[in-house]
Amino acid sequence: MNTKRTSEAFILGAFLCAGLVLAGYLVSSGFVTLKALERSVSVKGLSEKEVPADIAIWPIKFEVAADDLGALVSGIEEKNRVVYDFLISSGFDAKDISVSAPAIIDRQAQGYGDANRFTFRYAGSSTVSVYTGNVALVRKTIRKLVDLGKLGVAVSGENYDAKTEFIYTGLNRLKPSMIEEATNNARAVAEKFASDSKSRLGKIKSASQGQFTIEDRDSNTPHIKKIRVVSTLEYYLTD
């Protein structure tokens, strides 16, 4: 009887051992497979293009001073006409030109500072703006601003509220080709890495597209824009 029980226990123990060995093998194999799947490489691909701006916003600002308010307003209106006529004669369409409401200051009513240090009591400014797709004409006419001085209009220099802007509006047309180029560049980098590491490039594990940026090519050519996008891709690596 004892011999029979001993035999049964031995057989049961043998099966348990075999089961543990098999389970250990399967678990180990699973970890190895999982580890293999975790092998990946993350790369970035860049696409850059230079394009000409297709919209120009050109504000022409001037200032007038006088002791009489009526004379100041008349002076602003007269200079607005001079600037408008100058732009029309330069080739701009009337629909592209707008005149802002004048800003007028009574220096004696400011409530601070010494108004007597100013030669004239009133100071006013006005801005005549051009919004056009003819960027080349804007750039050409800017070089002729000295002619306004000869006509009695002293144009203010460019500052934060009177700065010429050049804009590019065709980004949506470029997006597909630039994304494709960035993706291809990223894959080329990944393939080189895989080759150097004696691996093969597998499927894409994850991908993300960075934001498109539009900047001036440099400070001297704001009418030429540099568009840039970076794509990040992660590929599986296989043996």
Disulfide bonds with the S-S distance in Angstrom:
none
